[in-house]
Amino acid sequence: MENTCDNTKSKIFLSFTMNKPLMSCSRKYSKWLEEELQKGNIAFYKHSLFKNIQDIGKGGFGLISSADYDGTKVALKNLYTKEATRDFVNELKQLRAINFHPNINQFYGITIDPNTENLLLVLQFANEGNLRQYLQSKWQEGTFKISLNEIINIAKKITLGLMRLHENNIIHCDLHPKNILINNGEFLIADFGLSRKINDSVISSIVTSHGAPAYIDPQCHINPAKKRDEKSDVYSLGVIFWELTSGAASFESAINGVAVCVQILQGYRHDTIPGTPSNFSELYKKCWDIDPQKRPTTQEILTILDNILKETVVEMFITNRHRRLTPILTRNGSPNLLSVGPSAQIFKEPSSRSLLKKLRRSNSSQKLDDSRELKAQGLVYYEANNYERSLDLLSKLLKINPEDGDGLKFRGLIYFKQKKYEKSLEDLSKFLYMVNNDLPSLITRGQIYYILGRYEESLVDLNESLKIDANNHIALKYRGQTLYMLKRYEESLADLNKSLENDLNDPEALRSRGETLSMLGRYEESLSDLTKSLELDPNNAVTRRVRSQTYSMLNNFEESIADLNKSLEIDPNNIITLVCRGQTLFKSGDFEKSLEDSTNLLKIDSGNKISLLIRGQSCYKLNRYRESIDHLTKFLVIEPKNVEALTYRGQAYYMLGRYEESLVDLNKVLNIEPKHAIALRCRGLVYFYSLKNYTESLKDLCESLTIEKDNAFALRYRGQVYFTIKRYSESLADLSRSLELEPDNVFAICLRGQTYYMLNKYQESLADLNKSLKINPNNACALQIRGIIHYVLESYDEAYADLTESLKFDPSNQDALAHLGYSCFKMKKYDESLKYLIKSLENDPTGNNSSTRQILTQVNYELKMYKECIQNSNLLEISPENLDALRTRANAYCMLGKYQASLDILSQALTFDRCNALILRCRGQIYYLLKNFGEALDDLNTSLKFENNNAFALRTRGQTYYMLGRYEESLADLDNSLKIDQDNIIALRFRGQTYYKLNRYEESLSDFSKLLNFNPIDSTILGYRSQTYYALEKYKESLKDSMYSLKIDDKNTIALLIQGQSSYKLGRYKESAQALTKLLKIAPTNVDALKTRGQSYFMLNEHKNSLKDLNQALIIDPSNAMALRSRGLVHYHLKQYALSLDDLTKSLNIEPKSAFALRTRAQLYYTLEKYNECLVDLNKSIELEPNNVTALQYHIKKLLMESNTKFSSDKSSIKILIKSLNIDSDGVEALKSLI
């Protein structure tokens, strides 16, 4: 990669450093760097030209990032320095010394991050990771497999790179698989963080702790002052060669770096992997020999590798099936590694415990004051688990050398084991400040942060540790636990799964994974892990407690409490477990025992706040709300923002009707935790029940259900809110889902029944209400609603029963009273209806329930309480839309005879709905009553366009046609009406009258007789039937009906008339006159009565009275033909022949075919000896009534007067003949024969 910068690069560098106060050494190195930049020996790159910068990992001494530069991918190494320090310049010198080698990571130059002002190295990017990753990738299904040819090729490339370093007098000092990178198949030695020129000064003791212990020359463990040389790098190379055959990290099973050091010093090395050629295994064993002088040079190594290629079948493969290999004791242990003091004897023994015995004997006679001895012995005691002695020695070491890294690290680890976490944290933090990538220390400090509840800091350390060793099962386990505490459960589970892949039987990891699975709701899996953990560690009280919580989540409270009891047998006074038992008892519903447990716990730990909380909760569940508030208030003094306590207290306040206080607590909860489902539900109830704020209530309940979508309680009450605001479909959905979750909840069943009712789904409603009443037969609400539905379904008896029963439990319920009143109305129990409706209105806060008052007006109407009907109607604020109320009011006015008021109301209603058939019918009826028959007919015709089979409209139109004299049309309508309503009294009456008008007397008689079967004492119908009998000349029957009618109603005008007429026809003239006189007192202008009485008077020879009545009749009706005929007859008998002739002629002008009038005038003509005129009238009369004897008699008289040829002229004989003739049929025939 070419440097594209100009000659101002040194000035760019200076711009970052010129204003900074530099130590003299820094000035020295900055000057050197400036000179190298000016000479062009080191390239400088503008940072702004680097694109797509991404962090990819950490090396031993810095952060590595990738970047794109002019089409080339490079690596940027940040050494976290803003100045040209000695270490930075030394690394530059090492890198610059190697211009190019295919097996060494290439150095391009430097740059400066403008954001941090840190100096960065620009290096070759390796696109295939490192050697450790490469070897790990070869593990397939638990087996590592590699060819010898590949091993030799990799080994040669690494050796060639190392040889070039050594040729340039550079010692790597930190050679291990992670520092060997792979780029396009080439293996590159990288990360010269520890590299030194061979003639540099001795590496400090702090530096010796850097790097991977398994790859460090053992001589450096023993003598920190020792200079590292080529042989040190060869030792590292030998370990790498062994790793090429195993695919496993060296000493991976050791508990920590110190253990690695001790084992290496004791002579432990890894055994040869089966199948490894002996010449190759001998090579790496020479490389890691304890004696540096026996280790080969890089050139010798290359030669041996070449010989192996020649001597061995390179196609052969080496296979390993064990990831964690345990080292074995070899000859590489040496007593000469420590030649001074008692430590010289320590490393002769392979067993730490036997070593300690010798160490104690040596310590009894010799004082330790050398820091190296203190460190060595302190570490060995640590390895032997004698932490007190180790702590003593390491503390003495740190008094001498407070910055000793090993002393700080291991003392920190001891403090951790002793649970002195703050002290441990202090030591480990100091150590990690010096060595920031020490894996055991990072893991331990991460654990301490976790224990101290500092989870974010814990996570940082554990993340760093896993950057160093991504598969470290201990770090994975503790990071999983930390993520659990941060509620990042999925990430926690991933770490714990990975940890358990490396150690399937780790009881702690199993317990932690069990806890995490429980939090994810995977309770069965959780239970499986926890049970397995307890199989491995059966007396672990914590695991039992955790398993009890999982059982509790599965509602297996018996097993949960059993585990807690067992846990308390192991650890009797464990506060957490006691609290858990109280909580489990509470959750199981055993609130009395929960309260008892929490009370006992307070005797052990009087300040235990959780016990106060449980007591508060238990009291709440036991309906002891005031006690609950007292306990929760005490708890909230300690922990004022505790969400659970505030929630329960808010609920307790609500139950006591202290709504404002309830709302305050619930608002606090939701300020702290806006997604708290219980608090949202409770606040929703407060808004709903106490504040009637349905919008806010609905908002809270909806939000609650986004969190817990299947919460039956929230669904139930949201359903109630929807019901209240008349969103019935949504209410139904919520209540149905609620009942899927809690099928026997009476409240939800009953409310869903009401909702179905509001949606007109009556059968579904009845099913729910029936189920509700099976569970609770005394549920007044369910009885009430079921009664209302029965009412709607017109099952009035069932409605009556249910509503009456509901009022036993809730006697003042307005709706039940109202609907019971409605049902009684439908059952025509008007008096009962009146009672219940009035009581309903008395229990209505407004006193003016429109539906109830509307029915009340109808009841008033049916009870003929028309004034009350109108009064109740007037109390209604009737809108044009309320047609029923308007109609009832109109009917009441109608019944009071206030037709115009009725008409006005109905006309008003029709302005709103011109096509309302019912209102049109009613107005048609009013027009009829007002005798506005034309308007009546218009309304009725229009009504029948919309409802052509309406019996009432047909009947009323039939009546109207009748009144208009359109009898055939009347008859058609009345017939149709009676097809629909065959026993309708009004229709039968009017049809009877219509038949009468059409002279269809037999049919008329049939209708009237049918009516009298229904009501034999109906005086009106008796009167009509008597009239019909009269028309049929059945005068006796007619007289009988009329007299019976008059016994019932002595003022029945029709009956009086017919009695008078029938009596007249039966020759009972005096009775006739008496009946008609009664009638005329009632109806003095009744023409028929005047006329008939006049006739009766005539027959009684009371001609003046007769003439008076007939004159009066003709004053009223001058064109009454019968009255004219009758008066003409009276005039005749009074010998007022001119007047008689005038009346009879007028009569015949009106009714030319009146046989009686013709006959009477013929008689008058005969008297006046006008025989021709007499004969004309007689002939006409006989044509009309051929069998009329009177006409025949006068006809004969006329003939005899004209001629005497047929008969004797003796007039006396003619008179005798005429007189002798009877009016029987034979006599009539005789007269005919004479003619």
Secondary structure in CASP SS format (residue, H / E / C, confidence):
PFRMAT SS
TARGET T0000
AUTHOR 0000-0000-0000
METHOD secondary structure of the structure
MODEL  1
M C 1.00
E C 1.00
N C 1.00
T C 1.00
C C 1.00
D C 1.00
N C 1.00
T C 1.00
K H 1.00
S H 1.00
K H 1.00
I H 1.00
F H 1.00
L H 1.00
S H 1.00
F H 1.00
T H 1.00
M C 1.00
N C 1.00
K C 1.00
P C 1.00
L C 1.00
M C 1.00
S H 1.00
C H 1.00
S H 1.00
R H 1.00
K H 1.00
Y H 1.00
S H 1.00
K H 1.00
W H 1.00
L H 1.00
E H 1.00
E H 1.00
E H 1.00
L H 1.00
Q H 1.00
K H 1.00
G C 1.00
N C 1.00
I C 1.00
A C 1.00
F E 1.00
Y C 1.00
K C 1.00
H H 1.00
S H 1.00
L H 1.00
F E 1.00
K E 1.00
N E 1.00
I E 1.00
Q E 1.00
D E 1.00
I E 1.00
G E 1.00
K E 1.00
G C 1.00
G C 1.00
F C 1.00
G C 1.00
L E 1.00
I E 1.00
S E 1.00
S E 1.00
A E 1.00
D E 1.00
Y E 1.00
D C 1.00
G C 1.00
T E 1.00
K E 1.00
V E 1.00
A E 1.00
L E 1.00
K E 1.00
N E 1.00
L C 1.00
Y C 1.00
T C 1.00
K C 1.00
E C 1.00
A C 1.00
T C 1.00
R H 1.00
D H 1.00
F H 1.00
V H 1.00
N H 1.00
E H 1.00
L H 1.00
K H 1.00
Q H 1.00
L H 1.00
R H 1.00
A H 1.00
I C 1.00
N C 1.00
F C 1.00
H C 1.00
P C 1.00
N C 1.00
I E 1.00
N C 1.00
Q C 1.00
F E 1.00
Y E 1.00
G E 1.00
I E 1.00
T E 1.00
I E 1.00
D C 1.00
P C 1.00
N C 1.00
T C 1.00
E C 1.00
N C 1.00
L E 1.00
L E 1.00
L E 1.00
V E 1.00
L E 1.00
Q E 1.00
F C 1.00
A C 1.00
N C 1.00
E C 1.00
G C 1.00
N E 1.00
L H 1.00
R H 1.00
Q H 1.00
Y H 1.00
L H 1.00
Q H 1.00
S C 1.00
K C 1.00
W E 1.00
Q E 1.00
E C 1.00
G C 1.00
T E 1.00
F E 1.00
K E 1.00
I E 1.00
S E 1.00
L H 1.00
N H 1.00
E H 1.00
I H 1.00
I H 1.00
N H 1.00
I H 1.00
A H 1.00
K H 1.00
K H 1.00
I H 1.00
T H 1.00
L H 1.00
G H 1.00
L H 1.00
M H 1.00
R H 1.00
L H 1.00
H H 1.00
E H 1.00
N C 1.00
N C 1.00
I E 1.00
I E 1.00
H C 1.00
C C 1.00
D C 1.00
L C 1.00
H C 1.00
P H 1.00
K H 1.00
N H 1.00
I E 1.00
L E 1.00
I E 1.00
N E 1.00
N C 1.00
G C 1.00
E E 1.00
F E 1.00
L E 1.00
I E 1.00
A C 1.00
D C 1.00
F C 1.00
G C 1.00
L C 1.00
S C 1.00
R E 1.00
K E 1.00
I C 1.00
N C 1.00
D C 1.00
S C 1.00
V C 1.00
I C 1.00
S C 1.00
S H 1.00
I H 1.00
V H 1.00
T H 1.00
S C 1.00
H C 1.00
G C 1.00
A C 1.00
P H 1.00
A H 1.00
Y H 1.00
I C 1.00
D C 1.00
P H 1.00
Q H 1.00
C H 1.00
H H 1.00
I H 1.00
N C 1.00
P C 1.00
A C 1.00
K C 1.00
K C 1.00
R C 1.00
D C 1.00
E H 1.00
K H 1.00
S H 1.00
D H 1.00
V H 1.00
Y H 1.00
S H 1.00
L H 1.00
G H 1.00
V H 1.00
I H 1.00
F H 1.00
W H 1.00
E H 1.00
L H 1.00
T H 1.00
S H 1.00
G C 1.00
A C 1.00
A C 1.00
S C 1.00
F C 1.00
E C 1.00
S C 1.00
A C 1.00
I C 1.00
N C 1.00
G H 1.00
V H 1.00
A H 1.00
V H 1.00
C H 1.00
V H 1.00
Q H 1.00
I H 1.00
L H 1.00
Q H 1.00
G C 1.00
Y E 1.00
R E 1.00
H C 1.00
D C 1.00
T C 1.00
I C 1.00
P C 1.00
G C 1.00
T C 1.00
P C 1.00
S H 1.00
N H 1.00
F H 1.00
S H 1.00
E H 1.00
L H 1.00
Y H 1.00
K H 1.00
K H 1.00
C H 1.00
W C 1.00
D C 1.00
I C 1.00
D C 1.00
P H 1.00
Q H 1.00
K H 1.00
R C 1.00
P C 1.00
T C 1.00
T H 1.00
Q H 1.00
E H 1.00
I H 1.00
L H 1.00
T H 1.00
I H 1.00
L H 1.00
D H 1.00
N H 1.00
I H 1.00
L H 1.00
K H 1.00
E H 1.00
T C 1.00
V C 1.00
V C 1.00
E C 1.00
M C 1.00
F E 1.00
I E 1.00
T E 1.00
N E 1.00
R C 1.00
H C 1.00
R C 1.00
R C 1.00
L C 1.00
T C 1.00
P C 1.00
I E 1.00
L E 1.00
T C 1.00
R C 1.00
N C 1.00
G C 1.00
S C 1.00
P C 1.00
N C 1.00
L C 1.00
L C 1.00
S C 1.00
V C 1.00
G C 1.00
P C 1.00
S H 1.00
A H 1.00
Q H 1.00
I H 1.00
F C 1.00
K C 1.00
E C 1.00
P C 1.00
S C 1.00
S H 1.00
R H 1.00
S H 1.00
L H 1.00
L H 1.00
K H 1.00
K H 1.00
L H 1.00
R H 1.00
R H 1.00
S H 1.00
N H 1.00
S H 1.00
S H 1.00
Q C 1.00
K C 1.00
L C 1.00
D C 1.00
D C 1.00
S H 1.00
R H 1.00
E H 1.00
L H 1.00
K H 1.00
A H 1.00
Q H 1.00
G H 1.00
L H 1.00
V H 1.00
Y H 1.00
Y H 1.00
E H 1.00
A C 1.00
N C 1.00
N C 1.00
Y H 1.00
E H 1.00
R H 1.00
S H 1.00
L H 1.00
D H 1.00
L H 1.00
L H 1.00
S H 1.00
K H 1.00
L H 1.00
L H 1.00
K H 1.00
I H 1.00
N C 1.00
P C 1.00
E C 1.00
D C 1.00
G H 1.00
D H 1.00
G H 1.00
L H 1.00
K H 1.00
F H 1.00
R H 1.00
G H 1.00
L H 1.00
I H 1.00
Y H 1.00
F H 1.00
K H 1.00
Q C 1.00
K C 1.00
K C 1.00
Y H 1.00
E H 1.00
K H 1.00
S H 1.00
L H 1.00
E H 1.00
D H 1.00
L H 1.00
S H 1.00
K H 1.00
F H 1.00
L H 1.00
Y H 1.00
M H 1.00
V C 1.00
N C 1.00
N C 1.00
D C 1.00
L H 1.00
P H 1.00
S H 1.00
L H 1.00
I H 1.00
T H 1.00
R H 1.00
G H 1.00
Q H 1.00
I H 1.00
Y H 1.00
Y H 1.00
I H 1.00
L C 1.00
G C 1.00
R C 1.00
Y H 1.00
E H 1.00
E H 1.00
S H 1.00
L H 1.00
V H 1.00
D H 1.00
L H 1.00
N H 1.00
E H 1.00
S H 1.00
L H 1.00
K H 1.00
I H 1.00
D C 1.00
A C 1.00
N C 1.00
N C 1.00
H H 1.00
I H 1.00
A H 1.00
L H 1.00
K H 1.00
Y H 1.00
R H 1.00
G H 1.00
Q H 1.00
T H 1.00
L H 1.00
Y H 1.00
M H 1.00
L C 1.00
K C 1.00
R C 1.00
Y H 1.00
E H 1.00
E H 1.00
S H 1.00
L H 1.00
A H 1.00
D H 1.00
L H 1.00
N H 1.00
K H 1.00
S H 1.00
L H 1.00
E H 1.00
N H 1.00
D C 1.00
L C 1.00
N C 1.00
D C 1.00
P H 1.00
E H 1.00
A H 1.00
L H 1.00
R H 1.00
S H 1.00
R H 1.00
G H 1.00
E H 1.00
T H 1.00
L H 1.00
S H 1.00
M H 1.00
L C 1.00
G C 1.00
R C 1.00
Y H 1.00
E H 1.00
E H 1.00
S H 1.00
L H 1.00
S H 1.00
D H 1.00
L H 1.00
T H 1.00
K H 1.00
S H 1.00
L H 1.00
E H 1.00
L H 1.00
D C 1.00
P C 1.00
N C 1.00
N C 1.00
A H 1.00
V H 1.00
T H 1.00
R H 1.00
R H 1.00
V H 1.00
R H 1.00
S H 1.00
Q H 1.00
T H 1.00
Y H 1.00
S H 1.00
M H 1.00
L C 1.00
N C 1.00
N C 1.00
F H 1.00
E H 1.00
E H 1.00
S H 1.00
I H 1.00
A H 1.00
D H 1.00
L H 1.00
N H 1.00
K H 1.00
S H 1.00
L H 1.00
E H 1.00
I H 1.00
D C 1.00
P C 1.00
N C 1.00
N C 1.00
I H 1.00
I H 1.00
T H 1.00
L H 1.00
V H 1.00
C H 1.00
R H 1.00
G H 1.00
Q H 1.00
T H 1.00
L H 1.00
F H 1.00
K H 1.00
S C 1.00
G C 1.00
D C 1.00
F H 1.00
E H 1.00
K H 1.00
S H 1.00
L H 1.00
E H 1.00
D H 1.00
S H 1.00
T H 1.00
N H 1.00
L H 1.00
L H 1.00
K H 1.00
I H 1.00
D C 1.00
S C 1.00
G C 1.00
N C 1.00
K H 1.00
I H 1.00
S H 1.00
L H 1.00
L H 1.00
I H 1.00
R H 1.00
G H 1.00
Q H 1.00
S H 1.00
C H 1.00
Y H 1.00
K H 1.00
L C 1.00
N C 1.00
R C 1.00
Y H 1.00
R H 1.00
E H 1.00
S H 1.00
I H 1.00
D H 1.00
H H 1.00
L H 1.00
T H 1.00
K H 1.00
F H 1.00
L H 1.00
V H 1.00
I H 1.00
E C 1.00
P C 1.00
K C 1.00
N C 1.00
V H 1.00
E H 1.00
A H 1.00
L H 1.00
T H 1.00
Y H 1.00
R H 1.00
G H 1.00
Q H 1.00
A H 1.00
Y H 1.00
Y H 1.00
M H 1.00
L C 1.00
G C 1.00
R C 1.00
Y H 1.00
E H 1.00
E H 1.00
S H 1.00
L H 1.00
V H 1.00
D H 1.00
L H 1.00
N H 1.00
K H 1.00
V H 1.00
L H 1.00
N H 1.00
I H 1.00
E C 1.00
P C 1.00
K C 1.00
H C 1.00
A H 1.00
I H 1.00
A H 1.00
L H 1.00
R H 1.00
C H 1.00
R H 1.00
G H 1.00
L H 1.00
V H 1.00
Y H 1.00
F H 1.00
Y H 1.00
S H 1.00
L C 1.00
K C 1.00
N C 1.00
Y H 1.00
T H 1.00
E H 1.00
S H 1.00
L H 1.00
K H 1.00
D H 1.00
L H 1.00
C H 1.00
E H 1.00
S H 1.00
L H 1.00
T H 1.00
I H 1.00
E C 1.00
K C 1.00
D C 1.00
N C 1.00
A H 1.00
F H 1.00
A H 1.00
L H 1.00
R H 1.00
Y H 1.00
R H 1.00
G H 1.00
Q H 1.00
V H 1.00
Y H 1.00
F H 1.00
T H 1.00
I C 1.00
K C 1.00
R C 1.00
Y H 1.00
S H 1.00
E H 1.00
S H 1.00
L H 1.00
A H 1.00
D H 1.00
L H 1.00
S H 1.00
R H 1.00
S H 1.00
L H 1.00
E H 1.00
L H 1.00
E C 1.00
P C 1.00
D C 1.00
N C 1.00
V H 1.00
F H 1.00
A H 1.00
I H 1.00
C H 1.00
L H 1.00
R H 1.00
G H 1.00
Q H 1.00
T H 1.00
Y H 1.00
Y H 1.00
M H 1.00
L C 1.00
N C 1.00
K C 1.00
Y H 1.00
Q H 1.00
E H 1.00
S H 1.00
L H 1.00
A H 1.00
D H 1.00
L H 1.00
N H 1.00
K H 1.00
S H 1.00
L H 1.00
K H 1.00
I H 1.00
N C 1.00
P C 1.00
N C 1.00
N C 1.00
A H 1.00
C H 1.00
A H 1.00
L H 1.00
Q H 1.00
I H 1.00
R H 1.00
G H 1.00
I H 1.00
I H 1.00
H H 1.00
Y H 1.00
V H 1.00
L C 1.00
E C 1.00
S C 1.00
Y H 1.00
D H 1.00
E H 1.00
A H 1.00
Y H 1.00
A H 1.00
D H 1.00
L H 1.00
T H 1.00
E H 1.00
S H 1.00
L H 1.00
K H 1.00
F H 1.00
D C 1.00
P C 1.00
S C 1.00
N C 1.00
Q H 1.00
D H 1.00
A H 1.00
L H 1.00
A H 1.00
H H 1.00
L H 1.00
G H 1.00
Y H 1.00
S H 1.00
C H 1.00
F H 1.00
K H 1.00
M C 1.00
K C 1.00
K C 1.00
Y H 1.00
D H 1.00
E H 1.00
S H 1.00
L H 1.00
K H 1.00
Y H 1.00
L H 1.00
I H 1.00
K H 1.00
S H 1.00
L H 1.00
E H 1.00
N C 1.00
D C 1.00
P C 1.00
T C 1.00
G C 1.00
N C 1.00
N C 1.00
S H 1.00
S H 1.00
T H 1.00
R H 1.00
Q H 1.00
I H 1.00
L H 1.00
T H 1.00
Q H 1.00
V H 1.00
N H 1.00
Y H 1.00
E H 1.00
L C 1.00
K C 1.00
M C 1.00
Y H 1.00
K H 1.00
E H 1.00
C H 1.00
I H 1.00
Q H 1.00
N H 1.00
S H 1.00
N H 1.00
L H 1.00
L C 1.00
E C 1.00
I C 1.00
S C 1.00
P C 1.00
E C 1.00
N C 1.00
L H 1.00
D H 1.00
A H 1.00
L H 1.00
R H 1.00
T H 1.00
R H 1.00
A H 1.00
N H 1.00
A H 1.00
Y H 1.00
C H 1.00
M H 1.00
L C 1.00
G C 1.00
K C 1.00
Y H 1.00
Q H 1.00
A H 1.00
S H 1.00
L H 1.00
D H 1.00
I H 1.00
L H 1.00
S H 1.00
Q H 1.00
A H 1.00
L H 1.00
T H 1.00
F H 1.00
D C 1.00
R C 1.00
C C 1.00
N C 1.00
A H 1.00
L H 1.00
I H 1.00
L H 1.00
R H 1.00
C H 1.00
R H 1.00
G H 1.00
Q H 1.00
I H 1.00
Y H 1.00
Y H 1.00
L H 1.00
L C 1.00
K C 1.00
N C 1.00
F H 1.00
G H 1.00
E H 1.00
A H 1.00
L H 1.00
D H 1.00
D H 1.00
L H 1.00
N H 1.00
T H 1.00
S H 1.00
L H 1.00
K H 1.00
F H 1.00
E C 1.00
N C 1.00
N C 1.00
N C 1.00
A H 1.00
F H 1.00
A H 1.00
L H 1.00
R H 1.00
T H 1.00
R H 1.00
G H 1.00
Q H 1.00
T H 1.00
Y H 1.00
Y H 1.00
M H 1.00
L C 1.00
G C 1.00
R C 1.00
Y H 1.00
E H 1.00
E H 1.00
S H 1.00
L H 1.00
A H 1.00
D H 1.00
L H 1.00
D H 1.00
N H 1.00
S H 1.00
L H 1.00
K H 1.00
I H 1.00
D C 1.00
Q C 1.00
D C 1.00
N C 1.00
I H 1.00
I H 1.00
A H 1.00
L H 1.00
R H 1.00
F H 1.00
R H 1.00
G H 1.00
Q H 1.00
T H 1.00
Y H 1.00
Y H 1.00
K H 1.00
L C 1.00
N C 1.00
R C 1.00
Y H 1.00
E H 1.00
E H 1.00
S H 1.00
L H 1.00
S H 1.00
D H 1.00
F H 1.00
S H 1.00
K H 1.00
L H 1.00
L H 1.00
N H 1.00
F H 1.00
N C 1.00
P C 1.00
I C 1.00
D C 1.00
S H 1.00
T H 1.00
I H 1.00
L H 1.00
G H 1.00
Y H 1.00
R H 1.00
S H 1.00
Q H 1.00
T H 1.00
Y H 1.00
Y H 1.00
A H 1.00
L C 1.00
E C 1.00
K C 1.00
Y H 1.00
K H 1.00
E H 1.00
S H 1.00
L H 1.00
K H 1.00
D H 1.00
S H 1.00
M H 1.00
Y H 1.00
S H 1.00
L H 1.00
K H 1.00
I H 1.00
D C 1.00
D C 1.00
K C 1.00
N C 1.00
T H 1.00
I H 1.00
A H 1.00
L H 1.00
L H 1.00
I H 1.00
Q H 1.00
G H 1.00
Q H 1.00
S H 1.00
S H 1.00
Y H 1.00
K H 1.00
L C 1.00
G C 1.00
R C 1.00
Y H 1.00
K H 1.00
E H 1.00
S H 1.00
A H 1.00
Q H 1.00
A H 1.00
L H 1.00
T H 1.00
K H 1.00
L H 1.00
L H 1.00
K H 1.00
I H 1.00
A C 1.00
P C 1.00
T C 1.00
N C 1.00
V H 1.00
D H 1.00
A H 1.00
L H 1.00
K H 1.00
T H 1.00
R H 1.00
G H 1.00
Q H 1.00
S H 1.00
Y H 1.00
F H 1.00
M H 1.00
L C 1.00
N C 1.00
E C 1.00
H H 1.00
K H 1.00
N H 1.00
S H 1.00
L H 1.00
K H 1.00
D H 1.00
L H 1.00
N H 1.00
Q H 1.00
A H 1.00
L H 1.00
I H 1.00
I H 1.00
D C 1.00
P C 1.00
S C 1.00
N C 1.00
A H 1.00
M H 1.00
A H 1.00
L H 1.00
R H 1.00
S H 1.00
R H 1.00
G H 1.00
L H 1.00
V H 1.00
H H 1.00
Y H 1.00
H H 1.00
L C 1.00
K C 1.00
Q C 1.00
Y H 1.00
A H 1.00
L H 1.00
S H 1.00
L H 1.00
D H 1.00
D H 1.00
L H 1.00
T H 1.00
K H 1.00
S H 1.00
L H 1.00
N H 1.00
I H 1.00
E C 1.00
P C 1.00
K C 1.00
S C 1.00
A H 1.00
F H 1.00
A H 1.00
L H 1.00
R H 1.00
T H 1.00
R H 1.00
A H 1.00
Q H 1.00
L H 1.00
Y H 1.00
Y H 1.00
T H 1.00
L C 1.00
E C 1.00
K C 1.00
Y H 1.00
N H 1.00
E H 1.00
C H 1.00
L H 1.00
V H 1.00
D H 1.00
L H 1.00
N H 1.00
K H 1.00
S H 1.00
I H 1.00
E H 1.00
L H 1.00
E C 1.00
P C 1.00
N C 1.00
N C 1.00
V H 1.00
T H 1.00
A H 1.00
L H 1.00
Q H 1.00
Y H 1.00
H H 1.00
I H 1.00
K H 1.00
K H 1.00
L H 1.00
L H 1.00
M H 1.00
E H 1.00
S C 1.00
N C 1.00
T C 1.00
K C 1.00
F C 1.00
S C 1.00
S C 1.00
D C 1.00
K H 1.00
S H 1.00
S H 1.00
I H 1.00
K H 1.00
I H 1.00
L H 1.00
I H 1.00
K H 1.00
S H 1.00
L C 1.00
N C 1.00
I C 1.00
D C 1.00
S H 1.00
D H 1.00
G H 1.00
V H 1.00
E H 1.00
A H 1.00
L H 1.00
K H 1.00
S H 1.00
L H 1.00
I C 1.00
END
